[in-house]
Amino acid sequence: MTQMKRPEDVPDAFQAAWNAHDMQAFGTLFHGDATFVNRFGHYVRGVKEIIDLHVPIHETIYRDSNLKNDLIDVVPIGDRATVIHFWSRLAVGAAHPAGPHQVDTLILAVLTRHDNAWLIRALENVTLTNPRTGETVLRP
C-alpha cells in the first residue's frame, strides 16, 4: 500500500498502482466511500466498485498498458481537503482491440486527509478530444 503523505503524491501513487496492474493497491488510494467517473462517464461509488470496475480491463485490454501522470496543480480548500488536477497519458499495447495507441486525459480529484495520509474522495477522468470531430487529441 502506498501512503500518500502529501496531495502531490497522488499522481505518482495512482500511476504506480496502475502500472503494476495491482487493483487492490489501487483501491487503497481511495476513501471507502469514494466516487470514480472513468473517461467514458461511468460512475461508481465505493472502493469495491472502483476495484471491480478496473479488474476486468487490467486482465484484458489494459493488461499491457502503461500510465504516465503529471501534476498540474494543487488547490487547498481547507486543512483536510484539497483539489488536484493532473494530466494522464495512457499507452495501451497489443492487448487492446484497436492495437497500440495513446490516450490523454485530464483528471480532477478531491482529496481528504485522514490521520497523516491523503485519500481520494472523488475522481473524474476526462478524455481529451476535438469537440468538432470527436477525435482523440494528444497534448504536446
C-alpha positions in Angstrom: 0.0 0.0 0.0 1.3 3.4 -1.0 0.6 6.0 1.7 0.1 9.5 0.2 1.6 11.9 2.8 1.0 15.0 0.6 -1.6 15.8 -2.1 1.3 16.0 -4.6 1.9 12.2 -4.0 -1.4 11.2 -5.6 -0.5 11.2 -9.3 2.6 9.1 -8.7 0.8 6.6 -6.4 -2.1 6.3 -8.9 0.5 5.7 -11.7 2.4 3.1 -9.7 -0.7 1.1 -8.8 -2.0 1.2 -12.4 1.4 0.2 -13.9 1.7 -2.7 -11.5 -1.8 -3.7 -12.6 -2.5 -4.1 -8.9 -6.1 -3.1 -8.4 -6.1 -3.9 -4.7 -3.2 -1.4 -4.2 -5.2 1.0 -6.5 -8.1 0.7 -4.2 -6.1 1.7 -1.1 -5.7 5.2 -2.7 -9.4 5.9 -2.2 -11.6 6.7 0.7 -14.0 3.8 1.4 -17.0 5.9 0.1 -15.1 7.5 -2.8 -16.7 8.2 -6.2 -15.0 7.5 -9.5 -16.0 8.6 -13.0 -14.0 7.0 -15.8 -13.2 8.5 -19.1 -16.4 7.1 -20.6 -18.6 8.8 -18.0 -19.2 5.5 -16.0 -19.9 6.5 -12.3 -19.2 4.2 -9.4 -19.2 4.7 -5.6 -17.2 2.8 -3.1 -13.8 1.1 -3.1 -15.1 -2.3 -4.0 -17.0 -0.8 -7.0 -13.8 1.1 -8.1 -11.8 -2.1 -7.9 -14.5 -4.1 -9.7 -14.6 -1.5 -12.5 -10.8 -1.8 -13.1 -10.0 -5.5 -12.5 -11.6 -6.8 -15.8 -9.8 -4.2 -18.0 -6.5 -4.9 -16.3 -7.0 -8.6 -17.0 -7.8 -7.9 -20.7 -7.4 -4.8 -22.8 -5.2 -2.8 -20.4 -3.1 -5.7 -19.2 -0.1 -4.3 -21.1 -0.9 -0.6 -20.6 1.3 2.0 -19.0 0.3 5.2 -17.4 2.3 8.5 -17.1 0.9 11.2 -14.8 2.0 14.8 -14.5 0.7 17.1 -11.7 -0.9 20.3 -12.9 -1.9 22.0 -9.6 -2.9 21.6 -6.0 -5.8 23.8 -4.7 -6.2 23.5 -0.9 -9.8 24.1 0.2 -9.1 23.6 3.9 -6.8 21.8 6.3 -8.3 18.5 5.5 -9.4 18.9 1.8 -7.7 19.6 -1.4 -8.5 19.5 -5.1 -5.8 18.4 -7.6 -5.6 18.2 -11.3 -3.2 16.1 -13.3 -2.5 15.0 -16.8 -2.6 11.3 -17.5 -1.2 9.6 -20.7 -2.4 6.0 -21.1 -0.3 4.0 -23.5 -2.1 0.7 -24.4 -0.4 -2.2 -26.1 -1.2 -5.1 -28.4 -3.8 -6.5 -25.9 -6.2 -3.6 -26.9 -8.6 -4.4 -29.8 -7.5 -1.2 -31.5 -3.8 -2.1 -31.1 -1.2 0.1 -29.5 -2.1 3.7 -29.1 -2.1 6.6 -26.6 -4.9 8.5 -24.9 -4.5 11.7 -22.9 -6.9 12.6 -20.1 -7.3 15.3 -17.5 -8.0 14.1 -14.0 -9.6 16.1 -11.3 -9.5 14.6 -7.8 -10.9 15.8 -4.4 -8.7 14.6 -1.6 -9.3 14.4 2.1 -6.8 13.9 4.9 -7.2 11.1 7.3 -4.7 10.9 10.1 -1.3 11.6 8.3 -2.4 10.4 4.9 -4.4 11.7 2.0 -7.1 9.7 0.2 -9.0 10.3 -3.0 -12.6 11.1 -2.1 -13.8 11.8 -5.7 -12.1 11.4 -9.0 -13.2 12.3 -12.6 -11.3 11.5 -15.7 -11.9 13.3 -19.0 -10.6 12.2 -22.4 -9.1 15.0 -24.5 -11.0 15.1 -27.7 -11.6 17.5 -30.6 -15.1 18.9 -29.9 -15.9 19.2 -33.6 -14.8 15.7 -34.7 -14.7 13.6 -31.5 -11.1 12.6 -32.5 -8.7 11.9 -29.6 -6.3 14.7 -29.0 -2.8 14.2 -27.5 -1.4 17.2 -25.6 2.1 18.3 -26.6 
